[in-house]
Amino acid sequence: MPNRPYSNALVIGAGSWGTALAGVLADRGLQVQFWGRDAELMEEIQTTRRNSRYLPGLILPPNVQATSRLEDLQPAEIILFVVPSKALRDTAKNMAALPSLQAAKVIVSCAKGIELNSGKRLSQILAESFPDTPLAVLTGPNHAEEVSQRMATAAVVACEKEDIALEVQSCFTLPWFRTYTSDDVTGVEWAGAMKNPYAIAAGIALGLKLGDNAIAALVTRALAEMVRMGVTMGGRAESFMGLGGVGDLMATCYSEHSRNHRVGRLIGEGMPLQEIMSSTRMVAEGVPNTASLHEAAKSKGVRTPLLDEIYAMLYEAKPAKAAMRDLLSRDPRSETE
């Protein structure tokens, strides 16, 4: 493995993905500070070495130190933000006020989403609070459950500065965890955000028992919409053919680990969305992201028939069967349009 450029890290966000990433960095030999806002949960993690609420199967090693106290945080060379998109702005502002976080060499955005109303990517939100610190994005088809079991995983590190991308890549290089680099931050962030609503749609199709043919068609056309939207927003089309695009889309649309897929399946089976959302602590980013992406598509005039129907199902109470029927009954057109 390449030399490790950093010796210590801070992981912000104690959900399943933050917990898994704390474990990855610890396996790589870094000293890891692990921060979450829930004092009871962080005390449990520090004492038992397990996050029983979100990722109970992972035992964190001694080089992970968990805390909920901001005053406990020490300077770290690499800082990971792994909080839901709707909480990122406030969390970043609070963290930026801490003198201990000003010495970071790089900040890595590890969540996926687009901010409602502003339409900003998550790295852009982080840049507002940390204007002088290089920013990178870690994304790809990475389910926390499998990462925690050290199952074979690949991801992409995107950063406009190649030297920083390589340094972050080195921190996520293990025998079972392989990373690639990219300089298309815009493309990989839009890809990561857009796949979530389509995973809900794939789950709905499964819940409605529409069959493999329909789901394959839906996922394929979803990729076409992702490329249209992403290129309009400044990303490169080839980024959507990589791990952050089609790779993440496939994993999220078909995996039993996908929260968004589960939400969709339950909708397809007839459960109301509010009941689904109140029954789990896990955040299904596709629900708020659908509103953000729908707003962005309309503002840019991008044609997104799939996204439009997903929005109608989630926010306008359109019946799932009617939405799927309307998608299939649209006017015929060329596949390349």
C-alpha positions as a Markdown table, in Angstrom:
| # | Residue | x | y | z |
|---|---|---|---|---|
| 1 | Met | 0.0 | 0.0 | 0.0 |
| 2 | Pro | 1.1 | 3.6 | -0.6 |
| 3 | Asn | 2.5 | 5.6 | 2.3 |
| 4 | Arg | -0.1 | 7.1 | 4.6 |
| 5 | Pro | 0.1 | 10.9 | 4.3 |
| 6 | Tyr | -2.0 | 11.7 | 7.4 |
| 7 | Ser | -1.7 | 10.4 | 10.9 |
| 8 | Asn | -5.0 | 11.5 | 12.4 |
| 9 | Ala | -8.6 | 12.2 | 11.4 |
| 10 | Leu | -11.9 | 13.5 | 12.6 |
| 11 | Val | -15.2 | 11.9 | 11.5 |
| 12 | Ile | -18.2 | 14.1 | 12.0 |
| 13 | Gly | -21.5 | 12.2 | 12.0 |
| 14 | Ala | -22.3 | 9.0 | 13.9 |
| 15 | Gly | -24.7 | 7.3 | 11.5 |
| 16 | Ser | -24.0 | 4.0 | 9.8 |
| 17 | Trp | -21.7 | 5.5 | 7.1 |
| 18 | Gly | -19.8 | 7.7 | 9.5 |
| 19 | Thr | -19.3 | 4.7 | 11.8 |
| 20 | Ala | -18.1 | 2.5 | 8.9 |
| 21 | Leu | -15.7 | 5.2 | 7.7 |
| 22 | Ala | -14.2 | 5.7 | 11.2 |
| 23 | Gly | -13.5 | 1.9 | 11.1 |
| 24 | Val | -11.9 | 2.2 | 7.6 |
| 25 | Leu | -9.5 | 5.0 | 8.7 |
| 26 | Ala | -8.7 | 3.1 | 11.9 |
| 27 | Asp | -7.8 | 0.0 | 9.9 |
| 28 | Arg | -5.5 | 2.2 | 7.8 |
| 29 | Gly | -3.7 | 3.2 | 11.0 |
| 30 | Leu | -5.0 | 6.7 | 11.6 |
| 31 | Gln | -5.9 | 8.0 | 15.1 |
| 32 | Val | -9.6 | 8.8 | 14.7 |
| 33 | Gln | -11.7 | 11.2 | 16.6 |
| 34 | Phe | -15.4 | 10.3 | 16.1 |
| 35 | Trp | -18.0 | 13.0 | 16.9 |
| 36 | Gly | -21.8 | 12.8 | 17.1 |
| 37 | Arg | -24.3 | 15.1 | 18.7 |
| 38 | Asp | -26.1 | 12.4 | 20.7 |
| 39 | Ala | -24.2 | 12.2 | 24.0 |
| 40 | Glu | -25.8 | 8.9 | 25.0 |
| 41 | Leu | -24.9 | 7.2 | 21.7 |
| 42 | Met | -21.3 | 8.5 | 21.7 |
| 43 | Glu | -20.8 | 7.4 | 25.3 |
| 44 | Glu | -22.0 | 3.9 | 24.3 |
| 45 | Ile | -19.7 | 3.8 | 21.4 |
| 46 | Gln | -16.7 | 4.9 | 23.5 |
| 47 | Thr | -17.5 | 2.4 | 26.2 |
| 48 | Thr | -18.7 | -0.7 | 24.2 |
| 49 | Arg | -16.8 | 0.1 | 20.9 |
| 50 | Arg | -20.2 | -0.5 | 19.1 |
| 51 | Asn | -22.8 | 1.7 | 17.5 |
| 52 | Ser | -25.8 | -0.5 | 18.4 |
| 53 | Arg | -28.2 | 2.0 | 17.0 |
| 54 | Tyr | -26.9 | 2.3 | 13.4 |
| 55 | Leu | -24.2 | -0.3 | 12.8 |
| 56 | Pro | -24.2 | -2.9 | 15.5 |
| 57 | Gly | -22.0 | -5.5 | 13.7 |
| 58 | Leu | -18.8 | -3.4 | 13.7 |
| 59 | Ile | -16.4 | -3.4 | 16.7 |
| 60 | Leu | -14.3 | -0.2 | 16.5 |
| 61 | Pro | -10.7 | -0.5 | 17.5 |
| 62 | Pro | -9.0 | 1.5 | 20.3 |
| 63 | Asn | -7.6 | 4.1 | 17.9 |
| 64 | Val | -11.2 | 5.4 | 17.5 |
| 65 | Gln | -12.1 | 7.8 | 20.3 |
| 66 | Ala | -15.8 | 8.8 | 20.4 |
| 67 | Thr | -17.2 | 12.0 | 21.9 |
| 68 | Ser | -20.2 | 14.3 | 21.7 |
| 69 | Arg | -18.3 | 17.2 | 23.3 |
| 70 | Leu | -17.0 | 19.8 | 20.9 |
| 71 | Glu | -14.5 | 21.0 | 23.4 |
| 72 | Asp | -12.9 | 17.6 | 23.3 |
| 73 | Leu | -12.0 | 17.8 | 19.7 |
| 74 | Gln | -8.3 | 18.2 | 18.8 |
| 75 | Pro | -6.7 | 19.3 | 15.6 |
| 76 | Ala | -7.0 | 16.8 | 12.8 |
| 77 | Glu | -5.3 | 16.6 | 9.4 |
| 78 | Ile | -8.3 | 15.1 | 7.5 |
| 79 | Ile | -11.9 | 15.9 | 8.5 |
| 80 | Leu | -14.8 | 13.9 | 7.2 |
| 81 | Phe | -18.3 | 15.3 | 7.2 |
| 82 | Val | -20.8 | 12.4 | 7.2 |
| 83 | Val | -24.1 | 14.1 | 8.2 |
| 84 | Pro | -27.4 | 14.2 | 6.3 |
| 85 | Ser | -27.6 | 16.9 | 3.7 |
| 86 | Lys | -30.2 | 18.9 | 5.5 |
| 87 | Ala | -28.0 | 19.2 | 8.6 |
| 88 | Leu | -24.8 | 19.9 | 6.9 |
| 89 | Arg | -25.0 | 23.7 | 6.7 |
| 90 | Asp | -25.6 | 24.2 | 10.5 |
| 91 | Thr | -23.1 | 21.5 | 11.4 |
| 92 | Ala | -20.4 | 23.0 | 9.2 |
| 93 | Lys | -21.0 | 26.5 | 10.7 |
| 94 | Asn | -20.7 | 25.2 | 14.2 |
| 95 | Met | -17.6 | 23.2 | 13.5 |
| 96 | Ala | -15.9 | 26.1 | 11.6 |
| 97 | Ala | -16.1 | 28.2 | 14.8 |
| 98 | Leu | -13.8 | 25.7 | 16.6 |
| 99 | Pro | -10.1 | 26.8 | 16.5 |
| 100 | Ser | -9.2 | 23.1 | 16.6 |
| 101 | Leu | -10.6 | 22.5 | 13.1 |
| 102 | Gln | -8.7 | 25.3 | 11.4 |
| 103 | Ala | -5.5 | 23.2 | 11.0 |
| 104 | Ala | -7.1 | 20.6 | 8.7 |
| 105 | Lys | -5.2 | 19.8 | 5.5 |
| 106 | Val | -8.4 | 18.6 | 3.7 |
| 107 | Ile | -12.1 | 18.3 | 4.4 |
| 108 | Val | -13.9 | 15.4 | 2.8 |
| 109 | Ser | -17.7 | 15.5 | 2.0 |
| 110 | Cys | -19.0 | 12.0 | 2.4 |
| 111 | Ala | -22.8 | 12.5 | 2.2 |
| 112 | Lys | -24.9 | 12.8 | -0.9 |
| 113 | Gly | -27.5 | 15.5 | -1.7 |
| 114 | Ile | -28.3 | 18.9 | -3.1 |
| 115 | Glu | -29.5 | 21.7 | -0.8 |
| 116 | Leu | -33.1 | 22.7 | -1.2 |
| 117 | Asn | -33.7 | 26.2 | -2.4 |
| 118 | Ser | -30.0 | 27.1 | -3.0 |
| 119 | Gly | -29.4 | 24.1 | -5.3 |
| 120 | Lys | -25.9 | 23.9 | -3.9 |
| 121 | Arg | -23.7 | 20.8 | -3.8 |
| 122 | Leu | -22.6 | 19.7 | -0.4 |
| 123 | Ser | -18.9 | 20.6 | -1.0 |
| 124 | Gln | -20.1 | 24.1 | -1.9 |
| 125 | Ile | -21.8 | 24.4 | 1.4 |
| 126 | Leu | -18.7 | 23.2 | 3.2 |
| 127 | Ala | -16.6 | 25.7 | 1.2 |
| 128 | Glu | -18.7 | 28.6 | 2.7 |
| 129 | Ser | -17.6 | 27.6 | 6.2 |
| 130 | Phe | -14.1 | 26.5 | 5.3 |
| 131 | Pro | -13.0 | 28.8 | 2.5 |
| 132 | Asp | -9.3 | 28.2 | 3.0 |
| 133 | Thr | -9.2 | 24.5 | 3.3 |
| 134 | Pro | -9.0 | 22.1 | 0.3 |
| 135 | Leu | -12.2 | 20.1 | -0.3 |
| 136 | Ala | -12.7 | 16.6 | -1.6 |
| 137 | Val | -15.6 | 14.2 | -2.1 |
| 138 | Leu | -15.7 | 10.5 | -1.3 |
| 139 | Thr | -18.5 | 8.7 | -3.1 |
| 140 | Gly | -19.5 | 5.5 | -4.9 |
| 141 | Pro | -21.5 | 2.2 | -4.4 |
| 142 | Asn | -20.6 | 1.9 | -0.7 |
| 143 | His | -23.1 | 0.4 | 1.7 |
| 144 | Ala | -22.0 | 0.8 | 5.3 |
| 145 | Glu | -23.1 | -2.7 | 6.2 |
| 146 | Glu | -20.7 | -4.3 | 3.7 |
| 147 | Val | -17.9 | -1.9 | 4.4 |
| 148 | Ser | -18.2 | -2.7 | 8.1 |
| 149 | Gln | -17.7 | -6.4 | 7.2 |
| 150 | Arg | -14.6 | -5.5 | 5.2 |
| 151 | Met | -16.2 | -6.8 | 2.0 |
| 152 | Ala | -14.7 | -5.8 | -1.3 |
| 153 | Thr | -15.5 | -2.2 | -2.0 |
| 154 | Ala | -14.5 | 0.5 | -4.5 |
| 155 | Ala | -15.1 | 4.3 | -4.3 |
| 156 | Val | -14.0 | 7.5 | -6.0 |
| 157 | Val | -12.2 | 10.5 | -4.5 |
| 158 | Ala | -12.9 | 13.7 | -6.3 |
| 159 | Cys | -10.9 | 16.8 | -5.8 |
| 160 | Glu | -9.9 | 19.7 | -8.1 |
| 161 | Lys | -6.3 | 19.4 | -6.7 |
| 162 | Glu | -4.7 | 16.2 | -7.9 |
| 163 | Asp | -2.1 | 16.1 | -5.0 |
| 164 | Ile | -4.9 | 16.3 | -2.4 |
| 165 | Ala | -7.0 | 13.7 | -4.2 |
| 166 | Leu | -4.0 | 11.3 | -4.1 |
| 167 | Glu | -3.5 | 12.0 | -0.4 |
| 168 | Val | -7.1 | 11.2 | 0.4 |
| 169 | Gln | -7.0 | 8.2 | -1.9 |
| 170 | Ser | -4.1 | 6.8 | 0.1 |
| 171 | Cys | -6.1 | 7.1 | 3.4 |
| 172 | Phe | -8.8 | 4.9 | 1.8 |
| 173 | Thr | -6.5 | 2.3 | 0.3 |
| 174 | Leu | -6.8 | -1.1 | 2.0 |
| 175 | Pro | -6.7 | -4.7 | 0.7 |
| 176 | Trp | -10.5 | -4.7 | 0.6 |
| 177 | Phe | -11.1 | -1.0 | -0.1 |
| 178 | Arg | -10.0 | 0.4 | -3.4 |
| 179 | Thr | -10.4 | 4.1 | -4.5 |
| 180 | Tyr | -10.0 | 5.9 | -7.8 |
| 181 | Thr | -9.5 | 9.6 | -8.2 |
| 182 | Ser | -11.3 | 12.2 | -10.3 |
| 183 | Asp | -11.1 | 16.0 | -10.8 |
| 184 | Asp | -14.8 | 16.3 | -11.7 |
| 185 | Val | -16.2 | 17.2 | -8.3 |
| 186 | Thr | -19.4 | 18.6 | -9.8 |
| 187 | Gly | -20.1 | 15.5 | -11.8 |
| 188 | Val | -19.6 | 13.0 | -9.0 |
| 189 | Glu | -21.6 | 15.1 | -6.5 |
| 190 | Trp | -24.6 | 15.4 | -8.9 |
| 191 | Ala | -24.4 | 11.7 | -9.7 |
| 192 | Gly | -24.4 | 10.8 | -6.0 |
| 193 | Ala | -27.3 | 13.0 | -5.2 |
| 194 | Met | -29.5 | 12.0 | -8.2 |
| 195 | Lys | -29.3 | 8.3 | -7.8 |
| 196 | Asn | -31.3 | 8.3 | -4.5 |
| 197 | Pro | -34.8 | 9.3 | -5.9 |
| 198 | Tyr | -34.4 | 6.7 | -8.7 |
| 199 | Ala | -33.7 | 4.1 | -6.0 |
| 200 | Ile | -37.0 | 4.9 | -4.5 |
| 201 | Ala | -38.6 | 4.5 | -7.9 |
| 202 | Ala | -36.9 | 1.1 | -8.4 |
| 203 | Gly | -38.2 | 0.1 | -4.9 |
| 204 | Ile | -41.7 | 1.2 | -5.9 |
| 205 | Ala | -41.6 | -0.9 | -9.0 |
| 206 | Leu | -40.5 | -3.9 | -6.9 |
| 207 | Gly | -43.3 | -3.3 | -4.4 |
| 208 | Leu | -45.8 | -3.1 | -7.3 |
| 209 | Lys | -44.4 | -6.4 | -8.7 |
| 210 | Leu | -43.8 | -4.9 | -12.1 |
| 211 | Gly | -41.0 | -7.3 | -12.9 |
| 212 | Asp | -37.3 | -7.2 | -13.8 |
| 213 | Asn | -37.9 | -5.9 | -17.3 |
| 214 | Ala | -39.6 | -2.8 | -16.0 |
| 215 | Ile | -37.1 | -2.2 | -13.3 |
| 216 | Ala | -34.2 | -2.5 | -15.7 |
| 217 | Ala | -35.8 | -0.1 | -18.1 |
| 218 | Leu | -36.5 | 2.4 | -15.2 |
| 219 | Val | -32.9 | 2.3 | -14.0 |
| 220 | Thr | -31.5 | 2.7 | -17.5 |
| 221 | Arg | -33.7 | 5.7 | -18.2 |
| 222 | Ala | -32.7 | 7.1 | -14.8 |
| 223 | Leu | -29.1 | 7.1 | -15.9 |
| 224 | Ala | -30.1 | 9.1 | -19.0 |
| 225 | Glu | -31.8 | 11.7 | -16.8 |
| 226 | Met | -28.8 | 11.8 | -14.5 |
| 227 | Val | -26.4 | 12.5 | -17.3 |
| 228 | Arg | -28.7 | 15.2 | -18.8 |
| 229 | Met | -29.0 | 17.0 | -15.4 |
| 230 | Gly | -25.4 | 16.6 | -14.4 |
| 231 | Val | -23.9 | 17.9 | -17.7 |
| 232 | Thr | -26.3 | 20.9 | -17.5 |
| 233 | Met | -24.9 | 21.6 | -14.1 |
| 234 | Gly | -21.3 | 21.5 | -15.2 |
| 235 | Gly | -20.3 | 17.9 | -14.7 |
| 236 | Arg | -18.8 | 15.6 | -17.3 |
| 237 | Ala | -20.8 | 12.8 | -18.9 |
| 238 | Glu | -18.1 | 10.2 | -18.3 |
| 239 | Ser | -18.3 | 10.7 | -14.5 |
| 240 | Phe | -21.8 | 9.2 | -14.6 |
| 241 | Met | -20.4 | 6.1 | -16.2 |
| 242 | Gly | -18.1 | 5.5 | -13.3 |
| 243 | Leu | -18.4 | 4.4 | -9.7 |
| 244 | Gly | -20.0 | 7.6 | -8.5 |
| 245 | Gly | -22.7 | 7.3 | -11.3 |
| 246 | Val | -23.8 | 4.0 | -12.7 |
| 247 | Gly | -22.0 | 2.1 | -10.0 |
| 248 | Asp | -23.8 | 3.9 | -7.2 |
| 249 | Leu | -27.1 | 3.8 | -9.1 |
| 250 | Met | -27.0 | 0.0 | -9.5 |
| 251 | Ala | -26.1 | -0.6 | -5.9 |
| 252 | Thr | -28.8 | 1.7 | -4.6 |
| 253 | Cys | -31.5 | 0.6 | -6.9 |
| 254 | Tyr | -31.1 | -3.1 | -6.3 |
| 255 | Ser | -29.6 | -3.7 | -2.9 |
| 256 | Glu | -31.4 | -4.8 | 0.2 |
| 257 | His | -29.2 | -2.4 | 2.2 |
| 258 | Ser | -30.5 | 0.7 | 0.4 |
| 259 | Arg | -32.7 | 2.8 | 2.6 |
| 260 | Asn | -34.1 | 4.5 | -0.5 |
| 261 | His | -34.9 | 1.2 | -2.2 |
| 262 | Arg | -36.7 | 0.1 | 1.0 |
| 263 | Val | -38.7 | 3.2 | 1.2 |
| 264 | Gly | -39.8 | 2.8 | -2.4 |
| 265 | Arg | -40.7 | -0.9 | -1.9 |
| 266 | Leu | -42.9 | -0.1 | 1.1 |
| 267 | Ile | -44.6 | 2.7 | -0.9 |
| 268 | Gly | -45.2 | 0.2 | -3.7 |
| 269 | Glu | -46.7 | -2.2 | -1.2 |
| 270 | Gly | -49.2 | 0.5 | 0.0 |
| 271 | Met | -47.6 | 1.9 | 3.1 |
| 272 | Pro | -48.0 | 5.8 | 3.5 |
| 273 | Leu | -44.7 | 7.7 | 3.3 |
| 274 | Gln | -45.1 | 9.4 | 6.7 |
| 275 | Glu | -45.6 | 6.0 | 8.3 |
| 276 | Ile | -42.4 | 4.7 | 6.6 |
| 277 | Met | -40.3 | 7.7 | 7.6 |
| 278 | Ser | -41.4 | 7.6 | 11.2 |
| 279 | Ser | -40.7 | 3.9 | 11.6 |
| 280 | Thr | -36.9 | 4.2 | 11.2 |
| 281 | Arg | -34.0 | 6.3 | 12.5 |
| 282 | Met | -32.2 | 5.9 | 9.2 |
| 283 | Val | -32.2 | 8.9 | 6.8 |
| 284 | Ala | -33.4 | 8.1 | 3.3 |
| 285 | Glu | -31.8 | 11.0 | 1.5 |
| 286 | Gly | -33.8 | 10.4 | -1.6 |
| 287 | Val | -36.9 | 11.9 | 0.0 |
| 288 | Pro | -35.6 | 15.4 | 0.6 |
| 289 | Asn | -33.3 | 15.1 | -2.4 |
| 290 | Thr | -36.3 | 14.6 | -4.7 |
| 291 | Ala | -37.6 | 18.0 | -3.8 |
| 292 | Ser | -34.2 | 19.6 | -4.2 |
| 293 | Leu | -33.5 | 18.0 | -7.6 |
| 294 | His | -37.0 | 18.6 | -8.9 |
| 295 | Glu | -36.6 | 22.3 | -8.1 |
| 296 | Ala | -33.2 | 22.4 | -9.7 |
| 297 | Ala | -34.4 | 20.6 | -12.9 |
| 298 | Lys | -37.3 | 23.0 | -13.3 |
| 299 | Ser | -35.1 | 26.1 | -12.8 |
| 300 | Lys | -32.7 | 24.9 | -15.5 |
| 301 | Gly | -35.3 | 23.5 | -17.9 |
| 302 | Val | -34.0 | 20.0 | -17.8 |
| 303 | Arg | -36.4 | 17.3 | -19.0 |
| 304 | Thr | -36.8 | 14.7 | -16.2 |
| 305 | Pro | -40.0 | 12.7 | -16.6 |
| 306 | Leu | -38.9 | 10.0 | -14.1 |
| 307 | Leu | -38.0 | 12.5 | -11.5 |
| 308 | Asp | -41.3 | 14.4 | -12.1 |
| 309 | Glu | -43.3 | 11.3 | -11.3 |
| 310 | Ile | -41.2 | 10.5 | -8.2 |
| 311 | Tyr | -41.9 | 14.0 | -7.0 |
| 312 | Ala | -45.6 | 13.6 | -7.6 |
| 313 | Met | -45.7 | 10.4 | -5.6 |
| 314 | Leu | -43.7 | 11.7 | -2.7 |
| 315 | Tyr | -45.0 | 15.3 | -2.5 |
| 316 | Glu | -48.3 | 15.4 | -4.3 |
| 317 | Ala | -49.9 | 12.1 | -3.1 |
| 318 | Lys | -50.1 | 10.7 | -6.6 |
| 319 | Pro | -50.8 | 6.9 | -6.4 |
| 320 | Ala | -47.8 | 4.8 | -7.4 |
| 321 | Lys | -49.7 | 2.7 | -9.9 |
| 322 | Ala | -50.9 | 5.9 | -11.7 |
| 323 | Ala | -47.4 | 7.3 | -11.8 |
| 324 | Met | -45.9 | 4.2 | -13.3 |
| 325 | Arg | -48.8 | 4.0 | -15.8 |
| 326 | Asp | -48.2 | 7.6 | -16.9 |
| 327 | Leu | -44.5 | 6.9 | -17.4 |
| 328 | Leu | -45.2 | 3.9 | -19.7 |
| 329 | Ser | -47.8 | 5.8 | -21.7 |
| 330 | Arg | -45.7 | 8.8 | -22.6 |
| 331 | Asp | -45.2 | 9.6 | -26.3 |
| 332 | Pro | -42.6 | 7.4 | -28.1 |
| 333 | Arg | -39.2 | 9.0 | -28.7 |
| 334 | Ser | -35.7 | 8.2 | -29.7 |
| 335 | Glu | -33.6 | 6.6 | -27.0 |
| 336 | Thr | -30.8 | 9.2 | -27.5 |
| 337 | Glu | -33.0 | 12.2 | -26.9 |
